[in-house]
Amino acid sequence: MRMVLEYSREDLDALQYAVIVEMWDYTVGSSSGRRTRLLFENSFTGDERATLKRYYTLFYDWYTRRGTPAAYKFEKMEDVYLIKRATNFFGTIEY
């Protein structure tokens, strides 16, 4: 049996995905320092980084173009935990 988690707009906003969008380029992109990139690489596995990249593109689209949808279905609870972990990580990076 597969469980699908449906998050409402309020639940999605509570995930604070905007923190990931705002800090992604500074932390992961070319504008970040070597130490910041290494911290990101050491904090997440390769699979987690790939999953975060996929969600970053989705979140970027929501944040800059379309707005938060009324509902979104997550296939895995692990993805929700990963997003929360990433939000905490990006929120602690000094800009």
C-alpha distances in whole Angstrom, upper triangle without the diagonal:
4,7,10,13,16,19,23,26,27,24,25,28,27,26,29,28,32,33,31,33,36,36,35,38,40,38,36,39,42,44,42,44,44,43,40,38,38,37,34,34,34,31,28,27,28,24,24,27,26,23,25,28,25,24,28,29,27,28,32,31,30,33,36,35,33,32,29,26,26,22,20,16,15,12,12,14,16,18,19,20,22,24,25,26,28,29,31,32,34,35,37,39,42,44
4,7,10,13,16,20,23,24,21,21,25,24,23,26,25,29,30,28,29,33,33,31,34,36,34,33,35,39,40,39,41,40,40,37,35,35,34,31,31,31,29,26,25,25,21,21,24,22,19,22,24,21,21,24,25,23,24,28,27,26,29,32,31,29,28,25,23,22,19,16,12,11,8,9,11,13,14,16,17,19,20,22,23,25,26,28,29,30,32,34,36,39,40
4,7,10,13,16,19,20,17,18,22,21,19,23,22,26,27,26,27,31,31,29,33,35,33,32,34,38,39,38,40,39,38,36,34,34,33,30,30,30,27,25,24,25,21,20,23,22,19,21,23,21,19,23,24,21,22,26,26,24,27,30,29,27,26,23,20,20,16,14,10,9,7,8,9,12,13,13,15,17,18,19,21,23,24,25,27,28,29,32,33,37,38
4,6,10,13,16,18,15,15,19,18,17,20,19,23,25,23,24,28,28,27,30,32,31,30,32,36,37,36,38,38,37,34,33,33,32,29,29,30,27,24,24,24,21,20,22,21,17,19,21,18,17,20,21,18,19,23,22,21,23,26,26,23,22,19,17,16,12,10,6,6,5,7,8,12,11,11,14,16,16,18,20,21,22,24,26,26,27,30,32,35,36
4,6,10,13,14,11,12,15,15,14,17,17,20,22,21,22,25,26,25,29,31,29,28,31,34,35,34,36,37,36,32,31,32,30,27,28,29,26,23,24,24,21,19,21,21,17,18,20,18,16,19,20,17,17,21,21,19,21,24,24,21,20,16,15,14,10,8,5,5,6,7,7,11,10,9,12,14,14,15,18,19,19,21,23,24,25,27,29,32,33
4,7,10,11,9,10,13,14,13,16,16,19,21,20,21,24,26,25,28,30,29,29,31,34,35,34,37,37,37,33,32,34,32,28,30,31,27,25,26,26,23,21,23,22,18,19,21,18,16,19,19,16,16,20,19,17,19,22,22,19,17,14,11,10,7,6,4,6,9,11,11,14,13,11,14,16,15,16,19,20,19,22,24,24,25,28,30,33,33
4,7,8,5,6,10,10,10,13,13,16,18,18,19,22,23,23,26,28,27,27,29,33,33,32,35,36,35,31,31,32,30,27,28,29,26,24,25,26,23,21,22,22,18,18,20,18,15,17,18,15,14,18,17,14,16,20,20,17,15,11,10,8,5,5,6,8,11,12,11,14,12,10,13,15,13,14,17,18,17,19,22,22,22,25,27,30,30
4,5,5,6,9,10,11,13,14,16,18,19,19,22,24,24,27,29,28,28,30,34,34,33,36,37,36,33,32,34,32,29,31,32,29,27,28,29,26,24,25,25,21,20,22,20,17,18,19,16,15,18,17,14,16,19,19,16,13,9,8,6,4,7,9,11,14,16,15,18,16,13,16,18,16,16,20,20,18,21,24,23,23,26,28,30,31
4,5,5,6,9,10,11,12,13,16,17,17,19,22,22,25,27,27,27,28,32,31,31,34,36,35,31,31,33,31,28,30,32,28,27,29,29,27,24,25,24,21,20,21,19,16,17,18,14,13,16,15,11,13,16,16,13,10,6,6,5,6,8,11,13,17,18,17,19,17,14,18,19,16,16,20,19,17,20,23,21,21,25,26,28,28
4,5,5,6,9,10,12,13,16,17,18,19,22,22,26,27,27,27,29,33,32,31,34,36,35,31,31,33,31,28,30,31,28,27,29,30,28,25,25,26,22,21,23,21,18,19,20,17,15,17,17,14,14,18,18,16,12,9,10,8,9,11,13,15,18,19,17,20,18,14,17,19,16,15,19,19,16,19,22,21,20,23,25,27,27
4,5,5,7,9,11,13,15,16,17,19,21,21,25,26,25,26,28,32,31,30,33,34,33,29,29,31,28,26,28,29,25,24,26,27,25,22,23,23,20,18,21,19,16,17,19,16,14,17,18,14,15,19,19,17,14,10,11,10,9,9,11,12,15,16,14,16,14,11,13,15,13,12,16,16,14,16,19,19,18,22,24,26,27
4,5,5,7,7,10,12,13,14,16,18,18,21,23,22,23,25,28,28,27,30,31,30,27,27,28,26,23,25,27,23,22,24,25,22,19,20,20,17,15,17,16,12,14,15,12,10,13,14,11,11,15,16,14,11,7,8,9,8,8,10,11,14,15,14,15,13,10,13,14,11,11,15,14,12,15,18,17,17,20,22,24,24
4,5,5,7,8,11,12,13,14,16,17,21,22,22,23,24,28,27,26,29,31,30,26,26,28,26,23,26,27,24,23,25,26,25,21,22,22,19,17,19,18,14,15,16,14,11,13,14,11,11,14,16,14,10,8,10,11,11,11,14,14,18,18,17,18,16,13,15,16,12,12,15,15,12,15,17,16,15,19,20,22,22
4,5,8,10,11,13,14,16,17,18,22,22,22,23,25,29,28,27,29,31,29,26,26,28,25,23,25,26,23,22,25,26,24,21,22,23,20,17,20,19,16,16,19,16,13,16,17,14,14,18,19,18,14,11,13,13,13,13,15,15,18,18,16,17,15,11,13,14,11,10,13,14,11,13,16,15,14,17,20,22,22
4,6,9,9,10,12,14,15,16,19,20,19,20,22,26,25,24,27,28,26,23,23,25,22,19,22,23,19,18,21,22,21,17,18,19,16,14,16,16,12,13,16,14,11,14,16,13,13,17,18,17,14,11,13,14,13,12,14,13,16,15,13,14,12,8,10,11,7,6,10,10,8,10,13,13,12,15,17,20,21
4,5,6,8,10,11,12,13,17,17,17,18,20,24,23,22,24,26,25,21,21,24,21,18,21,22,19,19,22,23,22,18,18,19,17,14,16,16,13,12,15,14,10,12,15,12,11,14,17,16,13,11,14,15,15,14,16,16,19,18,17,17,14,12,13,13,9,8,11,10,7,10,12,11,10,13,15,17,18
4,5,5,7,9,10,11,14,15,15,16,17,21,21,20,23,24,23,20,20,22,20,17,19,21,18,17,20,20,19,16,15,16,14,11,13,13,9,8,11,10,7,9,11,10,8,12,14,14,12,10,13,15,14,13,15,14,17,17,16,16,13,11,12,11,8,9,11,9,7,10,12,10,10,14,15,17,17
4,5,5,6,9,10,12,14,14,15,16,20,19,18,21,23,23,19,19,22,20,18,20,22,20,19,22,22,22,18,17,18,16,13,14,15,11,10,12,11,7,8,11,9,7,10,13,13,11,10,14,16,16,16,18,17,21,20,20,19,16,15,16,15,11,12,14,11,9,12,13,10,10,14,14,16,15
4,5,5,6,8,11,11,11,13,15,18,17,16,19,21,20,16,17,19,17,15,18,19,17,17,20,21,21,17,16,18,16,13,14,15,13,10,13,13,10,11,14,13,10,13,16,17,15,14,17,20,19,18,20,19,22,21,20,19,16,15,15,14,10,10,12,9,6,9,10,7,6,10,10,12,12
4,6,5,6,9,10,10,10,12,16,15,14,17,19,18,14,14,17,15,12,15,17,15,14,17,17,17,14,12,14,13,9,10,12,9,7,10,11,8,9,12,12,10,13,16,17,15,14,17,20,19,17,19,17,20,19,18,17,14,13,14,12,9,10,10,7,6,9,9,6,8,11,11,13,13
4,6,5,8,10,10,11,12,15,14,14,18,20,20,16,16,19,18,15,17,20,18,17,19,19,19,16,14,15,14,11,10,12,10,6,9,10,7,6,10,10,8,9,13,14,13,13,16,19,19,18,20,19,21,21,21,20,16,16,17,15,12,13,14,11,10,13,12,9,11,14,13,15,14
4,6,7,8,10,11,12,14,13,13,16,19,19,15,15,19,17,15,18,20,18,18,21,21,22,19,17,18,17,14,14,16,13,10,12,13,10,9,12,12,9,11,14,16,15,15,19,22,22,21,23,22,25,24,24,22,19,19,19,17,14,15,16,12,11,13,12,9,10,12,11,12,11
4,6,5,6,8,9,12,11,10,13,15,15,11,12,15,14,12,15,17,15,16,19,19,20,17,14,17,16,13,13,15,14,11,13,15,12,11,15,15,13,14,18,19,18,18,21,24,24,23,24,23,25,24,23,22,19,18,18,16,13,14,14,10,9,11,10,6,8,10,8,10,8
4,5,5,6,7,10,10,9,13,14,15,11,10,14,13,10,13,16,14,14,16,16,17,14,12,13,14,10,9,12,11,8,10,13,11,10,13,15,13,14,17,19,18,18,21,24,24,22,23,21,23,22,22,20,17,18,18,15,13,14,14,10,10,13,11,8,11,12,10,13,11
4,6,5,4,7,7,7,11,13,14,11,10,14,14,12,14,17,17,16,19,18,19,17,14,15,16,13,11,14,14,10,12,15,13,11,15,16,14,14,17,20,20,20,23,27,26,24,26,24,26,26,26,24,21,21,22,18,16,18,18,14,14,16,14,11,13,15,12,13,11
4,6,6,8,6,5,8,11,12,9,9,13,12,11,14,16,16,17,19,19,21,18,15,17,18,15,14,17,17,13,15,18,16,14,18,19,17,17,20,23,22,23,26,29,29,27,28,27,29,28,27,25,22,23,22,19,18,19,18,14,14,15,13,10,12,13,9,10,8
4,6,8,8,5,8,9,9,6,6,9,9,7,10,13,12,13,16,16,18,15,12,15,16,13,12,16,16,13,15,18,16,15,19,20,18,19,22,24,23,23,26,29,28,26,27,25,27,25,25,22,20,21,20,17,15,17,15,11,12,13,10,8,11,11,8,10,9
4,7,8,6,9,10,11,8,6,9,10,7,9,12,12,12,14,13,15,14,10,12,14,11,10,14,14,11,13,16,15,14,18,19,18,19,21,24,23,23,26,29,28,26,26,24,25,24,24,22,19,20,20,16,15,17,16,12,14,15,12,10,14,14,11,13,13
4,5,6,9,10,12,10,8,12,13,11,12,16,16,16,17,16,18,17,13,14,16,14,11,15,16,12,13,17,16,14,17,20,18,18,21,23,23,24,27,30,29,27,28,26,28,27,27,25,22,23,23,20,18,20,19,15,17,18,15,13,16,17,14,15,13
4,5,8,9,12,11,9,12,14,13,14,17,18,18,20,18,21,20,16,17,20,17,15,18,19,16,17,20,20,17,20,23,21,21,23,26,26,27,30,33,33,31,32,30,31,30,31,28,26,27,27,23,22,24,22,19,20,21,18,16,19,19,16,16,14
4,7,9,12,10,10,13,15,14,16,18,19,20,22,21,23,22,18,20,21,19,17,20,20,17,18,21,20,18,21,23,21,20,23,26,26,27,30,33,33,31,33,31,33,32,32,29,27,27,27,24,22,24,22,19,19,21,18,15,17,17,14,14,11
4,7,8,6,7,10,11,11,13,15,16,17,19,19,21,20,16,18,20,17,16,20,20,17,19,22,20,18,22,24,21,21,25,27,27,27,30,33,33,31,32,30,32,30,30,27,25,26,25,22,21,22,20,17,17,18,15,13,15,15,11,11,10
4,5,5,6,9,10,11,13,14,16,17,19,19,22,21,18,20,22,20,19,23,23,20,22,25,24,22,26,27,25,25,28,31,30,31,34,37,36,34,35,33,34,32,32,29,27,28,27,23,23,24,21,18,19,19,16,14,17,15,12,12,11
4,6,5,6,9,10,10,12,14,16,17,17,21,20,17,19,22,19,19,23,23,21,23,26,25,24,27,29,27,27,30,33,32,32,35,38,37,35,35,33,34,32,32,28,27,28,26,23,23,24,21,19,20,20,16,16,18,17,13,14,14
4,5,5,6,9,10,10,12,15,17,18,21,19,17,20,22,19,19,23,23,21,24,27,25,24,28,29,27,28,31,34,33,32,35,38,37,34,35,32,33,31,30,27,26,27,25,22,22,22,19,17,19,18,14,14,16,14,11,12,13
4,5,5,6,9,10,11,13,15,16,19,17,14,18,19,16,17,20,20,18,20,23,21,21,24,26,24,25,28,30,29,29,31,34,33,31,32,29,30,28,27,24,23,23,22,19,19,19,16,14,15,15,11,10,13,11,8,10,10
4,5,5,6,9,10,11,13,13,16,15,12,15,17,14,14,18,18,16,19,21,20,20,23,25,23,24,27,29,28,28,31,34,32,30,30,27,28,27,26,23,21,23,21,18,18,19,16,14,16,16,12,12,15,14,11,13,13
4,5,5,6,8,10,12,13,16,15,12,16,18,16,16,20,20,19,21,24,23,23,26,28,26,27,30,32,31,31,33,36,34,32,32,29,29,27,27,23,22,23,22,18,19,20,17,15,17,17,13,13,16,15,13,15,16
4,5,5,6,9,11,13,16,14,12,16,17,15,16,20,20,18,21,23,22,22,26,27,25,27,30,31,30,29,32,34,33,30,30,27,28,25,25,21,20,21,19,16,17,17,14,12,14,13,10,11,13,12,10,12,14
4,5,5,6,9,11,13,11,9,12,14,11,12,16,16,14,17,20,18,19,22,23,22,24,26,28,27,26,28,31,29,27,27,24,24,22,22,18,17,18,17,13,14,15,12,9,12,12,8,9,12,12,10,13,14
4,6,6,7,8,11,10,8,11,13,12,13,16,17,16,18,21,20,21,24,25,24,26,28,30,29,28,30,33,31,28,27,24,25,22,22,19,18,19,18,14,15,17,14,12,15,15,12,13,16,15,14,17,18
4,6,7,9,12,11,10,14,15,14,16,19,19,19,21,24,23,24,27,28,27,29,31,32,31,30,32,34,32,29,29,25,26,23,22,19,18,20,18,15,16,17,13,13,16,15,12,14,16,15,14,17,19
4,7,10,12,9,9,13,14,12,14,17,17,17,20,21,20,22,25,25,25,27,29,30,29,27,29,31,29,26,26,23,23,20,19,16,15,17,14,11,13,13,10,9,12,11,8,11,14,13,12,16,18
4,7,8,6,6,10,10,9,12,14,14,14,18,19,19,20,23,24,23,25,28,28,27,26,27,29,27,24,23,20,20,17,17,13,13,14,12,9,11,13,10,9,12,12,10,12,15,15,15,18,20
4,5,5,6,9,10,10,12,14,15,16,19,20,20,22,24,25,25,27,29,30,29,28,29,31,28,25,24,20,20,17,17,13,13,16,14,11,14,15,12,12,16,16,14,16,19,19,18,22,23
4,5,5,6,9,10,11,13,14,15,17,19,20,21,23,24,25,27,28,29,29,27,28,31,28,25,24,20,19,18,18,15,14,17,16,13,15,17,15,14,17,18,16,17,21,21,20,23,24
4,5,5,6,9,10,11,12,14,16,17,18,20,22,23,24,26,27,27,27,25,26,28,25,22,20,17,16,14,15,12,11,15,14,11,13,16,14,13,17,18,17,18,21,22,21,25,26
4,5,5,6,9,10,10,12,14,15,16,18,20,21,21,24,25,25,25,23,24,26,23,20,19,15,15,13,13,10,9,12,11,7,10,12,11,10,13,15,13,14,17,18,18,22,23
4,5,5,6,9,10,10,12,14,15,16,18,20,20,22,23,24,24,23,24,26,24,21,20,17,17,16,16,13,11,14,13,10,11,14,12,10,13,15,13,13,17,17,17,20,21
4,5,5,6,9,10,11,13,14,15,17,19,20,21,22,23,23,22,23,25,23,20,19,16,16,15,16,14,11,14,15,11,12,16,15,12,16,18,16,16,19,21,20,23,23
4,5,5,6,9,10,11,12,14,16,17,18,20,21,21,21,19,20,22,20,16,15,12,12,11,13,10,8,11,12,9,9,13,13,11,14,16,15,15,18,20,20,23,24
4,5,5,6,9,10,10,12,14,15,15,17,19,20,19,18,19,21,19,16,16,13,14,13,14,12,9,11,11,8,7,11,10,8,11,13,12,12,15,17,16,20,20
4,5,5,6,9,10,10,13,14,15,16,18,19,19,18,19,22,21,18,18,15,16,16,17,15,12,14,15,12,11,14,14,11,13,16,15,13,17,19,18,21,20
4,5,6,7,9,10,11,13,14,16,17,17,17,16,17,20,18,15,15,13,14,14,16,14,11,13,15,12,11,15,15,13,15,18,17,16,19,22,21,24,23
4,5,5,6,8,10,11,12,14,15,15,15,13,14,17,15,12,13,11,13,13,14,13,9,10,13,10,8,12,13,11,12,15,15,14,17,19,19,22,22
4,5,5,6,8,10,10,12,13,14,14,13,15,18,17,15,16,14,16,16,17,16,12,13,15,12,10,13,14,11,11,15,14,12,15,18,17,20,19
4,6,5,6,9,10,11,11,12,13,13,15,18,17,15,16,15,17,18,19,18,15,16,18,15,13,16,17,14,15,19,18,16,18,21,20,23,21
4,5,5,6,9,10,10,10,11,10,11,14,14,11,13,12,15,16,17,17,13,14,17,15,12,15,17,15,15,19,19,17,19,22,22,24,23
4,5,5,6,8,10,10,9,8,10,14,13,11,14,13,16,17,17,17,13,13,16,14,11,13,15,13,12,16,16,14,16,19,19,21,20
4,5,5,6,8,9,9,10,13,16,16,15,17,17,20,20,21,20,17,17,19,17,14,16,18,15,14,18,17,15,16,20,19,21,19
4,6,6,5,6,8,9,11,14,15,14,16,17,19,21,22,22,18,18,21,19,16,19,21,18,17,21,21,18,20,23,23,24,23
4,6,6,5,4,5,7,11,12,11,15,15,19,20,21,21,17,17,20,18,15,17,20,17,16,20,21,18,19,23,23,24,23
4,6,7,6,7,10,14,15,14,17,18,21,22,22,22,19,18,20,19,15,17,19,17,15,18,19,16,17,20,20,21,20
4,7,7,10,13,16,17,17,20,21,24,25,25,26,22,21,24,22,18,20,22,19,18,21,22,18,19,23,22,23,21
4,6,9,11,15,16,16,20,21,24,25,26,27,23,22,25,24,20,22,25,22,21,24,25,22,22,26,25,27,24
4,7,8,11,13,13,17,19,22,24,24,25,22,21,24,23,20,22,25,22,21,24,25,23,23,27,27,28,27
4,6,9,11,12,16,18,21,23,23,24,20,19,22,22,18,20,22,20,18,22,23,21,21,25,25,27,25
4,7,8,9,13,14,18,20,20,21,18,16,19,19,16,17,20,19,17,20,22,20,20,24,24,26,25
4,5,7,11,13,16,18,19,21,18,16,20,20,17,18,22,21,19,22,24,23,23,27,27,30,29
4,7,11,14,17,19,19,22,19,17,21,21,19,20,23,23,21,24,26,25,25,29,30,32,31
4,7,10,13,15,16,18,16,14,18,19,16,18,21,21,20,23,25,24,24,28,29,32,32
4,7,10,12,13,15,13,12,15,16,14,16,19,19,18,21,23,22,23,26,28,30,30
4,6,9,10,13,11,11,14,15,14,16,19,19,19,22,23,23,24,28,29,32,32
4,6,7,9,7,7,11,12,11,13,16,16,17,19,21,21,22,25,27,30,30
4,7,9,8,9,12,13,13,15,17,18,19,22,23,23,25,27,29,32,33
4,5,5,7,9,10,11,13,15,16,17,19,20,21,23,25,27,30,31
4,5,5,6,9,10,11,13,14,16,17,19,20,21,23,25,29,30
4,5,5,6,9,10,10,12,14,15,16,18,20,21,23,27,28
4,5,5,6,9,10,10,12,14,15,16,18,20,21,25,26
4,5,5,6,9,10,11,13,14,15,16,19,20,24,25
4,5,5,6,9,10,11,12,14,15,17,19,23,24
4,5,5,6,8,10,10,12,14,16,17,21,22
4,5,5,6,9,10,10,12,14,16,19,20
4,5,5,6,9,10,10,13,15,18,20
4,5,5,6,9,10,11,13,17,19
4,5,5,6,8,10,11,15,16
4,5,5,6,9,10,14,15
4,6,5,6,9,12,14
4,5,6,7,11,13
4,5,5,9,10
4,6,8,10
4,6,9
4,6
4
